[in-house]
Amino acid sequence: MFDPVLLRTFLTVEQTGGFTAAARRLGLRQSTVSGHVARLEKAAGRVLLDRDTHTVELTADGTAMVGFARTILDAHERASRHFAGSTLTGRLRFGAAEDLVAKGLPQILRDFRRTHPLIDLQLTVGLSRTVHEQLRSGELDLAFVMRRPGETHGELVRRDRLVWAGTADSRWDPTSPVPLVAYPPPSITRACALGALEAARLPSRITCQANSRAGLRAAVLAGLGVIVHAQSLLPTELVPVGDRLSLPDPGDVEFVLLGRTSVPSGPEAALMDAIRAAAP
């Protein structure tokens, strides 16, 4: 009854939050994505998405369709694997930066596990510099981490803007040091924040140091300070505040893939392809 192609497009719109982002991820025109959703709504006989010029929200029927779509696509992929099957096997020790694992990467890994069920995927999460060192020491086979512009290690997947982030109520008295919430060293975003403030000759103080993204988010929501964060990966409920608080531009960050060897194994190459394909 429901075309898997249309269901996959619908889920991508739901995951990315809009037709434009879904079109980029799927490599389609925005009009094609809109057409897929319209055809799915016609097949269902229900409106699945409320749209306006700024937002796309699930209707109650749309929320129900998300669950049905996942079940249908899971069954479709299990059938495809049964009759075609992935021949890739082996262990893949994969490391990723904390922020990447919290947003965007989970769906990639979920799809990868469905497509390659015989690969034993082991995930390590940490600061980018730490994960990189684990790769260099032979503890990991593949890593997906951040680097600063100008650095040359790894294969560039995408770039993102760094922003100062806080809540709608975040304040800073220019006569006092900037209250900074940050990961511990050797965090890249911490270094970018401190570097930008130092270049602007603005004093700062670390009001909270947390080892996890959840800890940083909680500290900012509690009003302890502001953070520097990749814009596309901002935690829920946090918003850019740099312009409003007249804070200096913290620059950009790059997301890169690094392999332990120059020639990736089959499992490594498959996951690298999945990550590249999902890049906006």
ABEGO torsion letter per residue (X at the ends): XBBAAAAAAAAAAAAAGBAAAAAAAAGBBAAAAAAAAAAAAAAAGBBABBBBAABBBBBAAAAAAAAAAAAAAAAAAAAAAAAAEBABBEBBBBBBBAAAAABGAAAAAAAAAAABAABBBBBBBBBAAAAAAAAAAGABABBBBBBBBGBABEBBABBBBBBBBBBAABBBBAABBBBBBBBBOABAAAAAAAAAAAAAGBBBBBABBBABAAAAAAAAAAGAEBBBBBAAABBBGBBBAAAAAGBBBAEBBBBBBBBABABBBAAAAAAAAAAAAABX
